[in-house]
Amino acid sequence: MTQNSVAVRRARRSVAAEADRKNAAAALQRALDRRDNGGSTGH
């Protein structure tokens, strides 16, 4: 029971961390794209 609640907390926290990581990665990639090629490729 204790182990399960810990797993649920860890999962919930990792989901939030994953979302933050994806948002940060996307923002960084957009910045790099703008710097490297002016956003001309659109990828």
N, C-alpha and C positions, 0 to 999 in steps of 0.2 A: 504493500500500500504506500509506504513512504517512498519506495523506489519509483513507483508509478507517478506520484505527484512531482517528484524531482524531474522525471523524464518529460512530463507535460510542461513544466516551467522552462526546461532547457529548450524544448522544441519551440515554444512560443517566443523565447528570447532569440533563438537562432533565426526564426522567420523574420523578426524585426531587423536583426543584424544583416541578414541576406538582402532585405529590401534596401537598407541603407547603403550596403556595398554596391548593389546594382545601380542605385541612383548616383552614387559617387563615380562609379565607373563610366556611366553614360555621360555625366557632365564632363568628366575628364576627356573622354573620347571626342565629344563635341568640340571642346576647346582645342584639342590636338588637331582635329580635322580643319577647323577654321584657320589655325596657325599654319598648317602644312600645305593646304591646297585651297584655302579660301572657301571651303564648303562647296566647291564646284562639282564634286563627284556625287554628293548627296547620299553616300553610303553611310 
